[in-house]
Protein backbone atom coordinates (compact mmCIF):
# COMPACT_ATOMS: atom_id res chain seq x y z
CA UNK A 1 0.00 0.00 0.00
CA UNK A 2 1.30 3.47 -0.90
CA UNK A 3 -0.06 6.50 0.90
CA UNK A 4 1.00 9.84 -0.52
CA UNK A 5 0.94 13.30 1.01
CA UNK A 6 -2.53 14.10 -0.34
CA UNK A 7 -4.17 10.91 0.93
CA UNK A 8 -2.49 11.45 4.28
CA UNK A 9 -3.75 15.02 4.58
CA UNK A 10 -7.33 13.96 3.82
CA UNK A 11 -7.31 11.01 6.21
CA UNK A 12 -9.56 10.83 9.27
CA UNK A 13 -7.67 12.70 11.99
CA UNK A 14 -7.54 9.87 14.55
CA UNK A 15 -6.53 7.32 11.90
CA UNK A 16 -3.68 9.58 10.70
CA UNK A 17 -2.53 10.21 14.27
CA UNK A 18 -2.41 6.47 14.95
CA UNK A 19 -0.63 5.71 11.69
CA UNK A 20 2.03 8.43 11.88
CA UNK A 21 2.67 7.80 15.58
CA UNK A 22 3.35 4.13 14.95
CA UNK A 23 5.56 4.61 11.86
CA UNK A 24 8.93 5.02 13.62
CA UNK A 25 8.49 1.69 15.43
CA UNK A 26 8.90 0.83 19.06
CA UNK A 27 9.92 3.45 21.59
CA UNK A 28 10.80 3.51 25.24
CA UNK A 29 8.07 4.45 27.71
CA UNK A 30 9.33 6.87 30.33
CA UNK A 31 7.74 8.83 33.15
CA UNK A 32 8.98 12.39 33.53
CA UNK A 33 8.73 13.75 37.06
CA UNK A 34 8.73 17.46 37.94
CA UNK A 35 7.78 19.72 40.82
CA UNK A 36 6.24 23.18 41.05
CA UNK A 37 8.67 25.41 42.97
CA UNK A 38 5.91 27.58 44.37
CA UNK A 39 3.16 25.15 45.35
CA UNK A 40 5.44 22.08 45.71
CA UNK A 41 2.86 20.12 43.73
CA UNK A 42 4.49 17.14 42.01
CA UNK A 43 3.75 16.10 38.47
CA UNK A 44 4.45 12.92 36.52
CA UNK A 45 3.60 12.24 32.88
CA UNK A 46 4.34 9.51 30.36
CA UNK A 47 6.47 10.33 27.28
CA UNK A 48 7.46 8.10 24.37
CA UNK A 49 10.01 10.49 22.84
CA UNK A 50 12.96 10.26 25.23
CA UNK A 51 16.10 10.02 23.12
CA UNK A 52 19.79 9.69 23.85
CA UNK A 53 21.55 12.87 22.70
CA UNK A 54 25.09 12.09 23.82
CA UNK A 55 27.14 10.13 26.35
CA UNK A 56 29.81 12.70 27.28
CA UNK A 57 28.41 15.04 28.45
CA UNK A 58 25.54 12.65 29.28
CA UNK A 59 22.49 14.21 27.62
CA UNK A 60 18.88 13.11 27.11
CA UNK A 61 16.17 14.86 25.13
CA UNK A 62 12.41 14.61 24.72
CA UNK A 63 9.75 16.32 22.63
CA UNK A 64 7.10 18.57 24.24
CA UNK A 65 3.97 19.44 22.35
CA UNK A 66 3.09 23.13 21.85
CA UNK A 67 2.92 24.98 25.15
CA UNK A 68 -0.10 27.00 24.03
CA UNK A 69 -2.20 24.72 26.22
CA UNK A 70 -0.93 24.46 29.76
CA UNK A 71 1.97 22.07 30.15
CA UNK A 72 2.90 21.58 33.77
CA UNK A 73 5.99 19.57 32.89
CA UNK A 74 7.39 22.43 30.80
CA UNK A 75 6.56 25.12 33.35
CA UNK A 76 8.16 23.20 36.20
CA UNK A 77 11.31 22.43 34.25
CA UNK A 78 11.70 26.11 33.41
CA UNK A 79 11.06 27.10 37.05
CA UNK A 80 13.67 24.94 38.72
CA UNK A 81 15.70 23.42 35.86
CA UNK A 82 15.16 19.94 37.22
CA UNK A 83 13.39 16.80 36.01
CA UNK A 84 13.63 13.03 36.29
CA UNK A 85 13.21 10.29 33.66
CA UNK A 86 11.94 6.97 35.01
CA UNK A 87 11.65 3.89 32.82
CA UNK A 88 8.32 2.09 32.77
CA UNK A 89 8.23 -1.69 33.32
CA UNK A 90 5.60 -4.38 33.07
CA UNK A 91 4.21 -3.95 36.57
CA UNK A 92 3.51 -0.21 36.26
CA UNK A 93 2.55 0.45 32.65
CA UNK A 94 -1.16 0.73 33.40
CA UNK A 95 -0.47 3.41 36.01
CA UNK A 96 2.08 5.04 33.71
CA UNK A 97 -0.45 5.20 30.86
CA UNK A 98 -3.04 6.68 33.21
CA UNK A 99 -0.78 9.70 33.92
CA UNK A 100 -1.79 11.02 30.49
CA UNK A 101 -5.30 11.82 31.77
CA UNK A 102 -5.94 15.40 32.91
CA UNK A 103 -6.11 15.53 36.68
CA UNK A 104 -6.46 18.51 39.00
CA UNK A 105 -4.38 16.72 41.65
CA UNK A 106 -0.84 15.33 41.28
CA UNK A 107 -0.70 12.35 38.93
CA UNK A 108 1.26 10.57 41.66
CA UNK A 109 -1.76 10.78 43.92
CA UNK A 110 -4.21 9.99 41.12
CA UNK A 111 -2.41 6.90 39.80
CA UNK A 112 -0.88 5.50 42.98
CA UNK A 113 2.72 5.92 41.83
CA UNK A 114 5.07 7.01 44.63
CA UNK A 115 7.24 10.15 44.52
CA UNK A 116 10.75 9.70 45.87
CA UNK A 117 13.40 12.36 46.45
CA UNK A 118 17.19 12.48 46.67
CA UNK A 119 19.45 15.32 47.74
CA UNK A 120 20.82 15.77 44.22
CA UNK A 121 17.62 16.63 42.34
CA UNK A 122 14.59 18.77 43.23
CA UNK A 123 12.19 16.86 40.98
CA UNK A 124 10.59 13.64 42.23
CA UNK A 125 11.61 10.21 41.00
CA UNK A 126 9.05 7.43 40.55
CA UNK A 127 9.88 4.98 43.33
CA UNK A 128 8.46 1.96 41.46
CA UNK A 129 10.73 2.46 38.42
CA UNK A 130 13.91 0.39 38.23
CA UNK A 131 15.94 2.64 35.92
CA UNK A 132 15.95 6.37 36.74
CA UNK A 133 17.84 9.51 35.84
CA UNK A 134 17.88 12.90 37.51
CA UNK A 135 18.60 15.72 35.07
CA UNK A 136 19.44 19.38 34.98
CA UNK A 137 17.75 21.33 32.17
CA UNK A 138 20.38 22.67 29.77
CA UNK A 139 18.73 23.60 26.49
CA UNK A 140 15.45 23.90 24.60
CA UNK A 141 15.09 23.97 20.83
CA UNK A 142 11.95 25.24 19.15
CA UNK A 143 10.88 23.25 16.12
CA UNK A 144 9.38 25.77 13.71
CA UNK A 145 7.50 23.23 11.58
CA UNK A 146 4.91 22.48 14.27
CA UNK A 147 5.87 24.49 17.37
CA UNK A 148 6.95 21.49 19.40
CA UNK A 149 10.01 21.82 21.65
CA UNK A 150 13.01 19.56 22.13
CA UNK A 151 13.97 19.72 25.82
CA UNK A 152 17.51 18.65 26.69
CA UNK A 153 18.83 17.76 30.12
CA UNK A 154 22.19 16.67 31.46
CA UNK A 155 22.27 13.64 33.73
CA UNK A 156 23.20 14.50 37.34
CA UNK A 157 22.37 11.13 38.85
CA UNK A 158 21.48 7.60 37.77
CA UNK A 159 19.63 5.17 40.03
CA UNK A 160 19.25 1.54 38.99
CA UNK A 161 19.37 -1.98 40.31
CA UNK A 162 22.93 -3.37 40.16
CA UNK A 163 21.83 -6.68 38.68
CA UNK A 164 20.45 -4.97 35.56
CA UNK A 165 23.93 -3.91 34.38
CA UNK A 166 26.10 -6.21 32.30
CA UNK A 167 29.87 -6.29 32.75
CA UNK A 168 30.24 -3.84 29.90
CA UNK A 169 27.66 -1.37 31.24
CA UNK A 170 24.72 -2.40 29.06
CA UNK A 171 21.33 -2.34 30.82
CA UNK A 172 19.52 -5.68 30.42
CA UNK A 173 16.05 -4.53 29.44
CA UNK A 174 14.37 -7.95 29.43
CA UNK A 175 15.62 -8.62 32.97
CA UNK A 176 14.22 -5.23 33.98
CA UNK A 177 10.84 -6.25 32.50
CA UNK A 178 11.12 -3.03 30.51
CA UNK A 179 8.34 -2.47 28.02
CA UNK A 180 8.09 -0.60 24.75
CA UNK A 181 5.29 1.55 23.42
CA UNK A 182 4.21 2.15 19.85
CA UNK A 183 2.18 5.27 19.23
CA UNK A 184 0.29 6.36 22.31
CA UNK A 185 -1.46 3.13 23.24
CA UNK A 186 0.22 -0.13 22.10
CA UNK A 187 2.43 -1.73 24.73
CA UNK A 188 4.99 -4.46 24.00
CA UNK A 189 7.09 -6.87 26.04
CA UNK A 190 10.78 -7.23 25.08
CA UNK A 191 12.60 -10.49 24.41
CA UNK A 192 16.34 -10.21 23.91
CA UNK A 193 17.59 -11.55 20.59
CA UNK A 194 21.31 -10.81 20.91
CA UNK A 195 24.08 -8.26 21.32
CA UNK A 196 25.92 -7.69 18.06
CA UNK A 197 29.60 -6.69 17.99
CA UNK A 198 30.79 -3.30 16.75
CA UNK A 199 30.42 -3.50 12.96
CA UNK A 200 33.57 -3.63 10.79
CA UNK A 201 33.75 -3.86 7.00
CA UNK B 1 23.06 1.67 42.86
CA UNK B 2 23.44 5.45 42.58
CA UNK B 3 25.84 6.91 40.06
CA UNK B 4 26.42 10.65 40.31
CA UNK B 5 27.86 13.11 37.82
CA UNK B 6 31.42 12.72 39.09
CA UNK B 7 31.44 8.92 38.97
CA UNK B 8 29.91 9.07 35.50
CA UNK B 9 32.57 11.49 34.23
CA UNK B 10 35.39 9.28 35.52
CA UNK B 11 33.95 6.05 34.13
CA UNK B 12 35.68 4.02 31.43
CA UNK B 13 34.58 5.61 28.14
CA UNK B 14 33.07 2.48 26.57
CA UNK B 15 31.27 1.54 29.78
CA UNK B 16 29.75 5.04 30.03
CA UNK B 17 28.72 5.00 26.38
CA UNK B 18 26.97 1.65 26.87
CA UNK B 19 25.26 2.75 30.06
CA UNK B 20 24.03 6.15 28.87
CA UNK B 21 22.92 4.76 25.50
CA UNK B 22 20.79 2.12 27.16
CA UNK B 23 19.21 4.39 29.79
CA UNK B 24 16.23 5.65 27.76
CA UNK B 25 15.07 2.08 27.09
CA UNK B 26 14.08 0.42 23.87
CA UNK B 27 14.11 2.34 20.58
CA UNK B 28 13.09 1.65 17.02
CA UNK B 29 15.78 0.53 14.59
CA UNK B 30 15.50 2.35 11.29
CA UNK B 31 17.57 2.49 8.13
CA UNK B 32 17.94 5.93 6.60
CA UNK B 33 18.48 5.93 2.85
CA UNK B 34 20.03 8.81 0.89
CA UNK B 35 21.64 9.48 -2.48
CA UNK B 36 24.50 11.69 -3.62
CA UNK B 37 23.10 14.04 -6.30
CA UNK B 38 26.43 14.31 -8.11
CA UNK B 39 27.81 10.76 -8.11
CA UNK B 40 24.40 9.02 -7.67
CA UNK B 41 26.02 6.83 -5.03
CA UNK B 42 23.42 5.51 -2.61
CA UNK B 43 23.91 5.37 1.12
CA UNK B 44 22.04 3.55 3.89
CA UNK B 45 22.76 3.71 7.62
CA UNK B 46 21.11 2.47 10.81
CA UNK B 47 19.77 4.99 13.34
CA UNK B 48 18.12 4.40 16.72
CA UNK B 49 16.95 7.98 17.27
CA UNK B 50 14.02 8.32 14.85
CA UNK B 51 11.23 10.10 16.72
CA UNK B 52 7.71 11.16 15.86
CA UNK B 53 7.57 14.97 15.88
CA UNK B 54 3.96 15.49 14.80
CA UNK B 55 1.10 13.91 12.85
CA UNK B 56 -0.27 16.96 11.01
CA UNK B 57 1.91 18.01 9.28
CA UNK B 58 3.41 14.50 9.42
CA UNK B 59 6.95 15.03 10.74
CA UNK B 60 9.77 12.72 11.79
CA UNK B 61 13.09 13.64 13.33
CA UNK B 62 16.41 11.96 14.06
CA UNK B 63 19.69 12.91 15.73
CA UNK B 64 22.91 13.21 13.70
CA UNK B 65 26.25 13.17 15.44
CA UNK B 66 28.64 16.10 14.87
CA UNK B 67 29.35 16.60 11.19
CA UNK B 68 33.00 17.38 11.83
CA UNK B 69 33.78 13.89 10.59
CA UNK B 70 32.29 13.14 7.21
CA UNK B 71 28.64 12.22 7.38
CA UNK B 72 27.33 11.11 4.02
CA UNK B 73 23.75 10.97 5.25
CA UNK B 74 23.85 14.63 6.27
CA UNK B 75 25.57 15.81 3.11
CA UNK B 76 23.11 13.98 0.85
CA UNK B 77 20.06 15.27 2.72
CA UNK B 78 21.34 18.83 2.39
CA UNK B 79 22.09 18.30 -1.32
CA UNK B 80 18.69 17.08 -2.44
CA UNK B 81 16.42 17.50 0.61
CA UNK B 82 15.34 13.90 0.39
CA UNK B 83 15.67 10.82 2.59
CA UNK B 84 13.83 7.63 3.45
CA UNK B 85 13.22 5.91 6.81
CA UNK B 86 12.87 2.14 6.63
CA UNK B 87 11.95 0.03 9.66
CA UNK B 88 14.20 -2.90 10.49
CA UNK B 89 12.62 -6.32 11.10
CA UNK B 90 13.86 -9.65 12.36
CA UNK B 91 15.05 -10.94 8.98
CA UNK B 92 17.29 -7.95 8.19
CA UNK B 93 18.69 -6.70 11.49
CA UNK B 94 22.11 -8.29 10.95
CA UNK B 95 22.44 -6.50 7.61
CA UNK B 96 21.02 -3.31 9.13
CA UNK B 97 23.56 -3.40 11.97
CA UNK B 98 26.36 -3.97 9.46
CA UNK B 99 25.57 -0.63 7.72
CA UNK B 100 27.29 1.09 10.65
CA UNK B 101 30.70 -0.11 9.43
CA UNK B 102 32.72 2.33 7.31
CA UNK B 103 32.68 1.22 3.69
CA UNK B 104 34.09 2.90 0.63
CA UNK B 105 31.27 1.47 -1.52
CA UNK B 106 27.51 1.92 -1.00
CA UNK B 107 26.28 0.14 2.15
CA UNK B 108 23.56 -1.37 -0.06
CA UNK B 109 26.22 -3.15 -2.04
CA UNK B 110 28.29 -4.03 1.02
CA UNK B 111 25.43 -5.49 3.09
CA UNK B 112 23.22 -7.00 0.39
CA UNK B 113 20.23 -4.76 1.10
CA UNK B 114 18.39 -3.68 -2.06
CA UNK B 115 17.78 -0.04 -3.05
CA UNK B 116 14.32 0.66 -4.45
CA UNK B 117 13.04 3.90 -5.98
CA UNK B 118 9.66 5.55 -6.48
CA UNK B 119 8.75 8.62 -8.52
CA UNK B 120 7.94 10.66 -5.41
CA UNK B 121 11.34 10.59 -3.64
CA UNK B 122 14.92 10.85 -4.94
CA UNK B 123 16.44 8.88 -2.06
CA UNK B 124 16.42 5.06 -2.15
CA UNK B 125 14.11 2.95 -0.03
CA UNK B 126 15.26 -0.37 1.42
CA UNK B 127 13.28 -2.96 -0.54
CA UNK B 128 13.41 -5.57 2.25
CA UNK B 129 11.78 -3.27 4.83
CA UNK B 130 8.02 -3.61 5.41
CA UNK B 131 7.33 -0.13 6.80
CA UNK B 132 8.85 2.80 4.89
CA UNK B 133 8.57 6.57 4.66
CA UNK B 134 9.86 8.95 2.03
CA UNK B 135 10.60 12.40 3.46
CA UNK B 136 11.41 15.92 2.37
CA UNK B 137 13.95 17.70 4.58
CA UNK B 138 12.32 20.69 6.27
CA UNK B 139 14.43 21.79 9.21
CA UNK B 140 17.64 21.22 11.17
CA UNK B 141 18.26 22.26 14.75
CA UNK B 142 21.76 22.50 16.18
CA UNK B 143 22.08 21.26 19.74
CA UNK B 144 24.67 23.49 21.37
CA UNK B 145 25.43 21.17 24.30
CA UNK B 146 27.26 18.62 22.15
CA UNK B 147 27.04 19.81 18.51
CA UNK B 148 24.63 17.09 17.43
CA UNK B 149 21.86 18.00 14.97
CA UNK B 150 18.16 17.20 14.98
CA UNK B 151 17.11 16.64 11.36
CA UNK B 152 13.39 16.97 10.61
CA UNK B 153 11.59 15.74 7.53
CA UNK B 154 8.00 15.85 6.35
CA UNK B 155 6.49 12.60 5.12
CA UNK B 156 5.76 12.66 1.37
CA UNK B 157 4.97 8.98 0.99
CA UNK B 158 4.32 5.91 3.16
CA UNK B 159 4.80 2.37 1.87
CA UNK B 160 3.68 -0.56 3.98
CA UNK B 161 1.96 -3.93 3.78
CA UNK B 162 -1.82 -3.54 4.11
CA UNK B 163 -2.14 -6.38 6.58
CA UNK B 164 0.06 -4.58 9.12
CA UNK B 165 -2.55 -1.83 9.68
CA UNK B 166 -5.35 -2.24 12.21
CA UNK B 167 -8.84 -0.83 11.54
CA UNK B 168 -7.90 2.28 13.48
CA UNK B 169 -4.61 2.87 11.65
CA UNK B 170 -2.26 1.39 14.23
CA UNK B 171 0.70 -0.54 12.78
CA UNK B 172 0.94 -4.03 14.29
CA UNK B 173 4.64 -4.24 15.11
CA UNK B 174 4.67 -7.87 16.28
CA UNK B 175 3.02 -8.97 13.02
CA UNK B 176 5.68 -6.99 11.15
CA UNK B 177 8.38 -8.84 13.10
CA UNK B 178 9.64 -5.38 13.99
CA UNK B 179 12.56 -5.34 16.38
CA UNK B 180 13.81 -2.86 18.92
CA UNK B 181 17.35 -1.82 19.75
CA UNK B 182 18.83 -0.69 23.03
CA UNK B 183 22.04 1.27 22.82
CA UNK B 184 23.98 0.47 19.69
CA UNK B 185 24.12 -3.32 19.92
CA UNK B 186 21.30 -5.02 21.87
CA UNK B 187 18.43 -6.24 19.70
CA UNK B 188 15.02 -7.26 21.04
CA UNK B 189 11.94 -9.03 19.67
CA UNK B 190 8.55 -7.46 20.44
CA UNK B 191 5.55 -9.27 21.93
CA UNK B 192 2.33 -7.29 22.07
CA UNK B 193 0.86 -6.90 25.55
CA UNK B 194 -2.21 -4.78 24.76
CA UNK B 195 -3.64 -1.54 23.40
CA UNK B 196 -4.84 0.71 26.19
CA UNK B 197 -7.73 3.14 25.70
CA UNK B 198 -7.26 6.92 25.78
CA UNK B 199 -6.75 7.75 29.47
CA UNK B 200 -9.49 9.63 31.34
CA UNK B 201 -9.51 10.65 35.01
Interface residues (C-beta under 8 A of the other chain):
Chain A: X1 X2 X3 X4 X5 X8 X9 X11 X12 X13 X14 X15 X16 X17 X18 X19 X20 X21 X22 X23 X24 X25 X26 X27 X28 X29 X30 X48 X49 X50 X51 X52 X53 X54 X55 X56 X57 X58 X59 X60 X61 X63 X85 X87 X88 X90 X93 X94 X97 X98 X99 X100 X101 X102 X103 X110 X118 X120 X131 X133 X138 X139 X141 X143 X144 X145 X146 X148 X150 X152 X154 X155 X156 X157 X158 X159 X160 X161 X162 X165 X166 X168 X169 X170 X171 X173 X174 X178 X179 X180 X182 X183 X184 X185 X186 X187 X188 X189 X190 X191 X192 X193 X194 X195 X196 X197 X198 X199 X200 X201
Chain B: X1 X2 X3 X4 X5 X8 X9 X11 X12 X13 X14 X15 X16 X17 X18 X19 X20 X21 X22 X23 X24 X25 X26 X27 X28 X29 X30 X48 X49 X50 X51 X52 X53 X54 X55 X56 X57 X58 X59 X60 X61 X63 X85 X87 X88 X90 X93 X94 X97 X98 X99 X100 X101 X102 X103 X110 X118 X120 X131 X133 X138 X139 X141 X143 X144 X145 X146 X148 X150 X152 X154 X155 X156 X157 X158 X159 X160 X161 X162 X165 X166 X168 X169 X170 X171 X173 X174 X178 X179 X180 X182 X183 X184 X185 X186 X187 X188 X189 X190 X191 X192 X193 X194 X195 X196 X197 X198 X199 X200 X201
